[in-house]
Amino acid sequence: MCNQCSAGKWSDQGTVCTLCPAGKFSAAAEAVECKDCTQGSSSFAGDTVCTACSVGRWSTQGSVCTDCVAGKFAAAQSSTECTSCTAGKYSDSRASSCGDCLAGKYSGSGAAACIDCAAGKFAVSTVSVECTSCVAGKYSDSNASSCGDCSAGRHSLAGAPACADCPAGKFVSSTGSMVCALCVAGKFSALVGMTECTSCYPGSYATYGSLECTVCTAGKYKASSGGASVSDCLLCDAGKYSGGGAASCIACPAAKYSEAGASACVGCEVSSGRYYSSVAEACLACAAGKFSSSDGCKDCAPGSYSLVGASVCTLCVPGKFGNLGGAEAAVCLNCLAGKYSAGSGAALCANCPAGKLQAALGATDCAACVAGKYSASGENACTECPAGTYIATSGAVSCNECPTGRYSASGATLCVNCASGSYAITPASCANCPVGYYSPQGEACQMCPPGTFSAVGARTCTTCTLGSYSDAGASQCTSCQS
Protein backbone atom coordinates (compact mmCIF):
# COMPACT_ATOMS: atom_id res chain seq x y z
CA MET A 1 0.00 0.00 0.00
CA CYS A 2 1.42 3.46 -1.01
CA ASN A 3 1.24 6.61 1.17
CA GLN A 4 0.64 10.09 -0.28
CA CYS A 5 3.38 12.66 0.00
CA SER A 6 1.95 15.60 1.91
CA ALA A 7 2.03 19.21 0.65
CA GLY A 8 5.52 20.66 0.94
CA LYS A 9 7.09 17.37 -0.13
CA TRP A 10 7.66 15.53 -3.37
CA SER A 11 8.62 12.10 -4.71
CA ASP A 12 9.51 11.05 -8.27
CA GLN A 13 10.42 7.40 -7.62
CA GLY A 14 7.75 6.46 -5.14
CA THR A 15 10.32 5.37 -2.59
CA VAL A 16 10.54 8.28 -0.17
CA CYS A 17 8.95 11.76 0.21
CA THR A 18 11.50 14.66 0.25
CA LEU A 19 11.01 18.18 1.65
CA CYS A 20 10.94 20.88 -1.00
CA PRO A 21 14.22 22.87 -0.59
CA ALA A 22 14.32 26.53 0.42
CA GLY A 23 13.19 28.72 -2.46
CA LYS A 24 10.78 26.06 -3.75
CA PHE A 25 7.34 24.79 -2.65
CA SER A 26 4.57 22.25 -3.31
CA ALA A 27 1.02 23.36 -2.51
CA ALA A 28 -0.74 19.98 -2.91
CA ALA A 29 -0.17 16.37 -1.80
CA GLU A 30 1.27 13.75 -4.15
CA ALA A 31 3.67 16.26 -5.80
CA VAL A 32 6.25 14.77 -8.12
CA GLU A 33 8.31 18.05 -8.15
CA CYS A 34 8.64 21.34 -6.28
CA LYS A 35 8.02 24.67 -7.97
CA ASP A 36 10.36 27.75 -7.87
CA CYS A 37 9.31 30.72 -5.79
CA THR A 38 8.88 33.76 -8.03
CA GLN A 39 11.35 36.69 -7.98
CA GLY A 40 10.97 38.77 -4.84
CA SER A 41 9.69 35.84 -2.75
CA SER A 42 11.17 32.86 -0.96
CA SER A 43 10.37 29.83 1.18
CA PHE A 44 11.88 27.64 3.85
CA ALA A 45 12.39 23.90 3.25
CA GLY A 46 9.04 22.08 3.26
CA ASP A 47 6.91 25.21 2.76
CA THR A 48 3.68 24.86 0.85
CA VAL A 49 3.65 28.53 -0.23
CA CYS A 50 6.23 31.28 -0.95
CA THR A 51 6.40 34.43 1.14
CA ALA A 52 7.28 37.95 -0.22
CA CYS A 53 10.81 39.19 0.66
CA SER A 54 10.62 41.89 3.31
CA VAL A 55 11.93 45.46 2.71
CA GLY A 56 15.75 45.58 2.69
CA ARG A 57 15.87 42.10 1.08
CA TRP A 58 15.67 40.68 -2.45
CA SER A 59 15.65 37.43 -4.38
CA THR A 60 15.76 35.92 -7.86
CA GLN A 61 13.49 33.07 -9.03
CA GLY A 62 13.88 29.94 -6.91
CA SER A 63 16.28 31.49 -4.42
CA VAL A 64 16.08 32.57 -0.81
CA CYS A 65 15.70 36.24 0.21
CA THR A 66 19.08 37.94 0.63
CA ASP A 67 19.91 41.09 2.66
CA CYS A 68 20.86 44.15 0.60
CA VAL A 69 24.56 44.80 1.16
CA ALA A 70 25.68 48.02 2.85
CA GLY A 71 25.47 50.90 0.37
CA LYS A 72 22.27 49.50 -1.24
CA PHE A 73 18.61 49.35 -0.23
CA ALA A 74 15.23 47.83 -1.11
CA ALA A 75 12.32 50.12 -0.22
CA ALA A 76 9.46 47.72 -1.03
CA GLN A 77 8.55 44.05 -0.35
CA SER A 78 9.06 41.50 -3.09
CA SER A 79 12.14 43.31 -4.45
CA THR A 80 14.05 41.55 -7.17
CA GLU A 81 17.20 43.67 -6.72
CA CYS A 82 18.74 46.29 -4.41
CA THR A 83 19.36 49.89 -5.49
CA SER A 84 22.68 51.71 -4.82
CA CYS A 85 22.53 54.75 -2.54
CA THR A 86 23.09 57.97 -4.47
CA ALA A 87 26.20 60.10 -3.79
CA GLY A 88 25.83 62.03 -0.54
CA LYS A 89 23.93 59.14 1.12
CA TYR A 90 24.81 55.82 2.73
CA SER A 91 23.16 52.64 4.12
CA ASP A 92 23.90 49.70 6.36
CA SER A 93 23.09 46.17 5.19
CA ARG A 94 19.38 45.13 4.87
CA ALA A 95 18.40 48.79 4.52
CA SER A 96 15.01 49.91 3.27
CA SER A 97 16.34 53.44 2.61
CA CYS A 98 19.58 55.48 2.56
CA GLY A 99 20.51 58.05 5.16
CA ASP A 100 21.87 61.53 4.43
CA CYS A 101 25.57 62.22 5.05
CA LEU A 102 25.84 64.86 7.79
CA ALA A 103 27.59 68.21 7.31
CA GLY A 104 31.36 67.66 7.44
CA LYS A 105 31.01 64.30 5.65
CA TYR A 106 30.59 63.13 2.06
CA SER A 107 30.12 59.97 0.01
CA GLY A 108 30.10 58.64 -3.51
CA SER A 109 27.32 56.41 -4.90
CA GLY A 110 26.81 53.01 -3.22
CA ALA A 111 28.54 54.09 -0.01
CA ALA A 112 28.34 51.88 3.06
CA ALA A 113 29.38 54.84 5.23
CA CYS A 114 30.03 58.58 4.91
CA ILE A 115 33.65 59.76 4.94
CA ASP A 116 34.88 62.60 7.15
CA CYS A 117 36.16 65.64 5.21
CA ALA A 118 39.94 65.72 5.55
CA ALA A 119 41.58 68.50 7.55
CA GLY A 120 41.80 71.59 5.36
CA LYS A 121 38.43 70.84 3.71
CA PHE A 122 34.75 71.17 4.71
CA ALA A 123 31.17 70.27 3.68
CA VAL A 124 28.69 72.87 4.81
CA SER A 125 25.48 70.95 4.04
CA THR A 126 24.11 67.42 4.32
CA VAL A 127 24.08 65.03 1.36
CA SER A 128 27.50 66.32 0.16
CA VAL A 129 29.18 64.43 -2.66
CA GLU A 130 32.58 66.09 -2.10
CA CYS A 131 34.41 68.41 0.31
CA THR A 132 35.59 71.93 -0.54
CA SER A 133 39.12 73.17 0.25
CA CYS A 134 39.39 76.02 2.74
CA VAL A 135 40.46 79.26 1.07
CA ALA A 136 43.81 80.85 1.92
CA GLY A 137 43.72 82.50 5.33
CA LYS A 138 41.44 79.78 6.77
CA TYR A 139 41.84 76.24 8.09
CA SER A 140 39.78 73.26 9.31
CA ASP A 141 40.10 70.05 11.30
CA SER A 142 38.71 66.82 9.86
CA ASN A 143 34.89 66.35 9.74
CA ALA A 144 34.44 70.14 9.47
CA SER A 145 31.27 71.85 8.27
CA SER A 146 33.07 75.21 7.96
CA CYS A 147 36.59 76.74 7.99
CA GLY A 148 37.89 79.06 10.68
CA ASP A 149 39.94 82.24 10.18
CA CYS A 150 43.65 82.16 11.00
CA SER A 151 44.27 84.36 14.01
CA ALA A 152 46.44 87.49 13.87
CA GLY A 153 50.11 86.52 13.68
CA ARG A 154 49.30 83.39 11.65
CA HIS A 155 48.59 82.60 8.01
CA SER A 156 47.66 79.74 5.66
CA LEU A 157 47.50 78.73 2.02
CA ALA A 158 44.40 77.21 0.43
CA GLY A 159 43.45 73.77 1.79
CA ALA A 160 45.50 74.16 4.95
CA PRO A 161 44.77 71.79 7.85
CA ALA A 162 46.26 74.33 10.24
CA CYS A 163 47.55 77.90 10.29
CA ALA A 164 51.29 78.57 10.51
CA ASP A 165 52.98 81.20 12.65
CA CYS A 166 54.46 84.15 10.81
CA PRO A 167 58.26 83.60 10.81
CA ALA A 168 60.60 85.97 12.60
CA GLY A 169 61.05 89.16 10.60
CA LYS A 170 57.40 89.11 9.49
CA PHE A 171 53.98 89.86 11.01
CA VAL A 172 50.25 90.06 10.28
CA SER A 173 47.87 92.13 12.39
CA SER A 174 44.53 90.93 10.96
CA THR A 175 42.73 87.57 11.04
CA GLY A 176 42.17 85.42 7.98
CA SER A 177 45.49 86.28 6.29
CA MET A 178 47.07 84.22 3.55
CA VAL A 179 50.54 85.83 3.82
CA CYS A 180 52.64 87.60 6.42
CA ALA A 181 54.20 90.99 5.70
CA LEU A 182 57.88 91.87 6.10
CA CYS A 183 58.69 94.20 8.95
CA VAL A 184 59.33 97.62 7.44
CA ALA A 185 62.80 99.16 7.64
CA GLY A 186 63.38 100.50 11.12
CA LYS A 187 61.41 97.69 12.81
CA PHE A 188 62.00 94.02 13.63
CA SER A 189 60.33 90.89 15.00
CA ALA A 190 62.51 88.37 16.78
CA LEU A 191 59.79 85.78 17.52
CA VAL A 192 57.37 83.79 15.37
CA GLY A 193 53.64 84.53 15.35
CA MET A 194 53.99 88.28 15.79
CA THR A 195 51.02 90.61 15.18
CA GLU A 196 53.24 93.70 14.91
CA CYS A 197 56.91 94.64 14.61
CA THR A 198 58.91 96.60 17.17
CA SER A 199 60.82 99.82 16.41
CA CYS A 200 64.60 99.64 16.71
CA TYR A 201 65.94 101.45 19.75
CA PRO A 202 68.28 104.48 19.44
CA GLY A 203 71.79 103.49 18.39
CA SER A 204 70.61 100.78 16.01
CA TYR A 205 68.86 100.18 12.68
CA ALA A 206 67.08 97.43 10.75
CA THR A 207 66.44 96.83 7.05
CA TYR A 208 63.26 95.23 5.63
CA GLY A 209 62.33 91.87 7.15
CA SER A 210 64.85 92.01 10.00
CA LEU A 211 64.82 89.51 12.85
CA GLU A 212 66.81 91.91 15.02
CA CYS A 213 68.30 95.38 14.96
CA THR A 214 71.94 95.98 14.05
CA VAL A 215 73.83 98.32 16.37
CA CYS A 216 75.66 101.31 14.93
CA THR A 217 79.40 100.61 14.91
CA ALA A 218 81.79 102.38 17.26
CA GLY A 219 82.44 105.94 16.12
CA LYS A 220 78.83 106.40 14.97
CA TYR A 221 75.50 107.15 16.65
CA LYS A 222 71.71 107.19 16.06
CA ALA A 223 69.82 109.56 18.32
CA SER A 224 66.24 108.46 17.63
CA SER A 225 64.51 105.09 17.34
CA GLY A 226 63.51 103.41 14.07
CA GLY A 227 66.78 103.59 12.12
CA ALA A 228 66.09 102.14 8.66
CA SER A 229 69.61 101.62 7.22
CA VAL A 230 73.30 101.83 8.07
CA SER A 231 73.32 105.34 6.59
CA ASP A 232 71.13 106.44 9.51
CA CYS A 233 74.12 105.90 11.78
CA LEU A 234 76.02 109.20 11.72
CA LEU A 235 79.74 109.79 12.30
CA CYS A 236 80.73 111.35 15.57
CA ASP A 237 82.20 114.82 15.03
CA ALA A 238 85.93 115.40 15.46
CA GLY A 239 86.62 115.83 19.17
CA LYS A 240 84.01 113.22 20.12
CA TYR A 241 83.81 109.43 20.21
CA SER A 242 81.36 106.55 20.78
CA GLY A 243 81.23 102.83 21.37
CA GLY A 244 78.94 100.45 19.44
CA GLY A 245 75.16 101.04 19.66
CA ALA A 246 75.47 104.65 20.82
CA ALA A 247 72.55 107.09 20.86
CA SER A 248 74.98 110.03 21.22
CA CYS A 249 78.72 110.80 21.12
CA ILE A 250 80.91 111.76 24.09
CA ALA A 251 83.27 114.76 24.06
CA CYS A 252 87.00 113.98 24.38
CA PRO A 253 88.55 115.01 27.73
CA ALA A 254 91.17 117.79 27.96
CA ALA A 255 94.53 117.20 26.22
CA LYS A 256 93.00 114.49 24.02
CA TYR A 257 91.49 114.57 20.55
CA SER A 258 89.72 112.44 17.95
CA GLU A 259 89.07 112.49 14.23
CA ALA A 260 85.50 112.29 12.94
CA GLY A 261 84.07 108.77 13.43
CA ALA A 262 86.44 107.87 16.27
CA SER A 263 85.77 105.03 18.70
CA ALA A 264 88.20 106.51 21.26
CA CYS A 265 90.16 109.68 21.96
CA VAL A 266 93.95 109.77 21.93
CA GLY A 267 96.53 112.02 23.55
CA CYS A 268 98.36 114.92 21.86
CA GLU A 269 101.57 112.99 21.20
CA VAL A 270 104.35 114.02 18.87
CA SER A 271 103.66 110.94 16.72
CA SER A 272 100.06 112.02 16.24
CA GLY A 273 100.83 115.03 14.04
CA ARG A 274 99.18 117.33 16.58
CA TYR A 275 100.17 119.67 19.38
CA TYR A 276 98.43 120.95 22.44
CA SER A 277 97.36 124.60 22.22
CA SER A 278 97.08 126.26 25.60
CA VAL A 279 95.19 129.10 23.94
CA ALA A 280 92.57 126.84 22.35
CA GLU A 281 92.83 124.34 25.23
CA ALA A 282 92.66 121.61 22.63
CA CYS A 283 94.78 119.36 20.44
CA LEU A 284 95.33 121.01 17.07
CA ALA A 285 96.61 119.42 13.88
CA CYS A 286 99.86 120.68 12.37
CA ALA A 287 99.18 122.57 9.14
CA ALA A 288 100.13 121.19 5.73
CA GLY A 289 103.84 121.70 5.08
CA LYS A 290 104.68 121.18 8.78
CA PHE A 291 105.25 118.25 11.12
CA SER A 292 104.87 117.75 14.85
CA SER A 293 107.82 117.86 17.24
CA SER A 294 108.28 118.05 20.99
CA ASP A 295 108.22 121.86 20.86
CA GLY A 296 105.35 122.33 18.37
CA CYS A 297 105.02 122.13 14.62
CA LYS A 298 108.05 122.75 12.35
CA ASP A 299 108.44 123.45 8.63
CA CYS A 300 109.20 120.63 6.22
CA ALA A 301 112.63 120.99 4.56
CA PRO A 302 112.90 121.68 0.79
CA GLY A 303 112.47 118.45 -1.16
CA SER A 304 109.76 117.17 1.21
CA TYR A 305 106.10 117.84 1.96
CA SER A 306 103.31 117.02 4.43
CA LEU A 307 99.53 117.06 4.66
CA VAL A 308 97.51 118.40 7.59
CA GLY A 309 98.24 116.53 10.84
CA ALA A 310 101.56 114.97 9.80
CA SER A 311 104.05 113.68 12.32
CA VAL A 312 106.83 113.46 9.70
CA CYS A 313 107.48 115.02 6.29
CA THR A 314 107.58 112.85 3.20
CA LEU A 315 110.32 113.12 0.57
CA CYS A 316 109.23 114.19 -2.90
CA VAL A 317 109.21 111.16 -5.19
CA PRO A 318 111.44 111.00 -8.30
CA GLY A 319 110.05 113.24 -11.04
CA LYS A 320 108.89 115.86 -8.52
CA PHE A 321 110.53 118.60 -6.48
CA GLY A 322 109.85 120.95 -3.61
CA ASN A 323 112.00 124.07 -3.41
CA LEU A 324 110.03 125.77 -0.64
CA GLY A 325 109.38 124.86 2.99
CA GLY A 326 106.61 125.57 5.48
CA ALA A 327 103.12 126.33 4.25
CA GLU A 328 104.35 126.12 0.63
CA ALA A 329 105.43 122.51 1.15
CA ALA A 330 101.93 121.03 1.18
CA VAL A 331 102.61 119.29 -2.14
CA CYS A 332 105.52 118.45 -4.43
CA LEU A 333 105.51 119.79 -7.99
CA ASN A 334 106.16 117.96 -11.25
CA CYS A 335 109.46 118.66 -12.99
CA LEU A 336 108.81 120.78 -16.07
CA ALA A 337 109.42 119.60 -19.61
CA GLY A 338 113.17 119.57 -20.35
CA LYS A 339 113.95 118.81 -16.69
CA TYR A 340 114.01 115.73 -14.45
CA SER A 341 114.75 114.43 -10.97
CA ALA A 342 116.10 110.90 -10.69
CA GLY A 343 116.04 110.45 -6.91
CA SER A 344 113.72 111.18 -3.96
CA GLY A 345 113.81 114.46 -2.04
CA ALA A 346 114.76 116.80 -4.88
CA ALA A 347 114.65 120.52 -4.06
CA LEU A 348 115.13 121.38 -7.75
CA CYS A 349 114.91 119.53 -11.05
CA ALA A 350 118.00 119.25 -13.26
CA ASN A 351 118.14 120.32 -16.91
CA CYS A 352 118.27 117.49 -19.42
CA PRO A 353 121.94 117.44 -20.64
CA ALA A 354 122.79 118.50 -24.21
CA GLY A 355 121.90 115.72 -26.65
CA LYS A 356 118.86 114.63 -24.62
CA LEU A 357 115.25 115.76 -24.21
CA GLN A 358 112.15 115.30 -22.05
CA ALA A 359 108.74 116.45 -23.31
CA ALA A 360 106.63 115.12 -20.41
CA LEU A 361 106.06 116.61 -16.95
CA GLY A 362 107.27 114.78 -13.87
CA ALA A 363 110.11 112.92 -15.58
CA THR A 364 112.72 110.83 -13.78
CA ASP A 365 115.20 110.79 -16.69
CA CYS A 366 115.81 112.19 -20.20
CA ALA A 367 115.90 110.41 -23.53
CA ALA A 368 118.74 110.73 -26.08
CA CYS A 369 118.03 112.59 -29.32
CA VAL A 370 117.83 110.11 -32.20
CA ALA A 371 120.38 110.13 -35.05
CA GLY A 372 119.71 113.10 -37.37
CA LYS A 373 118.72 115.38 -34.45
CA TYR A 374 120.51 117.28 -31.68
CA SER A 375 119.74 119.43 -28.63
CA ALA A 376 121.31 121.90 -26.25
CA SER A 377 120.96 121.59 -22.46
CA GLY A 378 117.44 121.77 -20.92
CA GLU A 379 115.49 121.25 -24.12
CA ASN A 380 112.04 119.66 -24.27
CA ALA A 381 112.48 118.69 -27.95
CA CYS A 382 115.32 117.73 -30.30
CA THR A 383 116.08 119.80 -33.43
CA GLU A 384 116.62 118.25 -36.85
CA CYS A 385 120.06 118.72 -38.38
CA PRO A 386 119.67 121.41 -41.08
CA ALA A 387 120.14 120.53 -44.76
CA GLY A 388 123.84 120.17 -45.58
CA THR A 389 124.65 118.67 -42.20
CA TYR A 390 124.20 115.28 -40.59
CA ILE A 391 124.73 113.24 -37.42
CA ALA A 392 124.90 109.44 -37.45
CA THR A 393 124.75 108.81 -33.70
CA SER A 394 122.09 109.43 -31.02
CA GLY A 395 122.53 111.92 -28.18
CA ALA A 396 124.22 114.56 -30.35
CA VAL A 397 124.79 118.12 -29.19
CA SER A 398 125.53 119.43 -32.75
CA CYS A 399 125.55 118.28 -36.42
CA ASN A 400 128.49 117.79 -38.84
CA GLU A 401 128.79 119.53 -42.24
CA CYS A 402 128.67 117.35 -45.34
CA PRO A 403 132.08 116.91 -47.07
CA THR A 404 132.70 118.59 -50.43
CA GLY A 405 130.81 116.94 -53.26
CA ARG A 406 128.08 115.54 -51.04
CA TYR A 407 124.77 116.89 -49.75
CA SER A 408 121.94 116.13 -47.25
CA ALA A 409 118.32 117.07 -46.55
CA SER A 410 117.28 118.20 -43.05
CA GLY A 411 117.34 115.50 -40.33
CA ALA A 412 119.98 113.43 -42.16
CA THR A 413 122.01 110.69 -40.51
CA LEU A 414 124.60 110.74 -43.36
CA CYS A 415 125.53 112.74 -46.51
CA VAL A 416 125.11 111.22 -49.96
CA ASN A 417 126.36 111.75 -53.53
CA CYS A 418 124.16 113.66 -55.94
CA ALA A 419 122.46 111.62 -58.65
CA SER A 420 124.55 110.57 -61.68
CA GLY A 421 124.89 113.51 -64.06
CA SER A 422 124.72 116.12 -61.26
CA TYR A 423 126.98 117.59 -58.59
CA ALA A 424 126.68 119.38 -55.22
CA ILE A 425 126.70 123.11 -55.75
CA THR A 426 126.25 123.49 -51.94
CA PRO A 427 126.15 120.89 -49.13
CA ALA A 428 122.37 121.29 -49.24
CA SER A 429 121.56 121.04 -53.00
CA CYS A 430 122.58 119.45 -56.33
CA ALA A 431 122.66 120.79 -59.96
CA ASN A 432 123.00 119.09 -63.39
CA CYS A 433 126.45 119.00 -65.00
CA PRO A 434 126.59 121.57 -67.91
CA VAL A 435 127.01 120.51 -71.55
CA GLY A 436 130.41 119.06 -72.31
CA TYR A 437 130.72 117.70 -68.76
CA TYR A 438 129.68 114.49 -67.03
CA SER A 439 129.46 112.86 -63.56
CA PRO A 440 129.12 109.07 -63.40
CA GLN A 441 128.51 108.88 -59.60
CA GLY A 442 127.11 112.29 -58.67
CA GLU A 443 130.48 113.71 -57.64
CA ALA A 444 132.33 116.67 -59.24
CA CYS A 445 131.58 117.16 -62.96
CA GLN A 446 134.44 116.30 -65.35
CA MET A 447 135.08 117.72 -68.86
CA CYS A 448 134.41 115.34 -71.76
CA PRO A 449 137.72 114.49 -73.53
CA PRO A 450 138.34 115.30 -77.25
CA GLY A 451 136.42 112.99 -79.57
CA THR A 452 133.40 112.94 -77.19
CA PHE A 453 130.51 115.21 -76.24
CA SER A 454 127.64 115.45 -73.71
CA ALA A 455 124.32 117.21 -73.13
CA VAL A 456 123.20 118.80 -69.79
CA GLY A 457 123.12 116.34 -66.85
CA ALA A 458 125.16 113.62 -68.57
CA ARG A 459 126.26 110.56 -66.70
CA THR A 460 128.86 109.71 -69.43
CA CYS A 461 130.27 111.31 -72.61
CA THR A 462 129.26 110.04 -76.03
CA THR A 463 131.95 109.17 -78.63
CA CYS A 464 131.79 111.07 -81.92
CA THR A 465 130.73 108.98 -84.90
CA LEU A 466 133.10 108.02 -87.69
CA GLY A 467 133.86 111.06 -89.86
CA SER A 468 133.32 113.61 -87.04
CA TYR A 469 135.42 115.09 -84.25
CA SER A 470 135.23 117.31 -81.16
CA ASP A 471 137.45 119.28 -78.86
CA ALA A 472 137.46 118.75 -75.07
CA GLY A 473 134.24 119.95 -73.35
CA ALA A 474 132.19 119.77 -76.57
CA SER A 475 128.42 119.80 -76.56
CA GLN A 476 128.39 118.13 -79.99
CA CYS A 477 130.71 116.68 -82.72
CA THR A 478 131.67 118.42 -85.96
CA SER A 479 131.86 116.72 -89.38
CA CYS A 480 135.39 116.42 -90.79
CA GLN A 481 134.13 117.64 -94.24
CA SER A 482 133.03 121.01 -92.98
Buried (B, 14 or more C-beta within 10 A) or exposed (E): EEEEBBBBBBBEEEEEBBBBBBBBBBBEBBBEEBBBBBBBBBBBBBBBEBBBBBBBBBBBEBBBBBBBBBBBBBEEBBBBEBBBBBBBBBBBBBBBEBBBBBBBBBBBEBBBBBBBBBBBBBBEEBBBBEBBBBBBBBBBBBBBBEBBBBBBBBBBBEBBBEBBBBBBBBBBEEBBBBEBBBBBBBBBBEEBBBBEBBBBBBBBBBBBBBBBBBBBBBBBBBEEBBBBEEEBBBBBBBBBBBBBBBBEBBEBEEEBBBBEBBBEBBBBBBEBBBBBEEEEEBBBBBBBBBBBEEEEBBBBBBBBBBBEBBBEBBBBBBBBBBBBBBEBBBEBBBBBBBBBBEEBBBBEBBBBBBBBBBBEBBBBEBBBBBBBBBBBEBBBEBBBBBBBBBBEEBBBBEBBBBEEBBBBBBBBBEBBBBBBBBBBEEBBEBBBBBBBBBBEEBBEBBBBEEBBBBBBBBBEBBBBEEEBEBEEBBBEBEEEEE
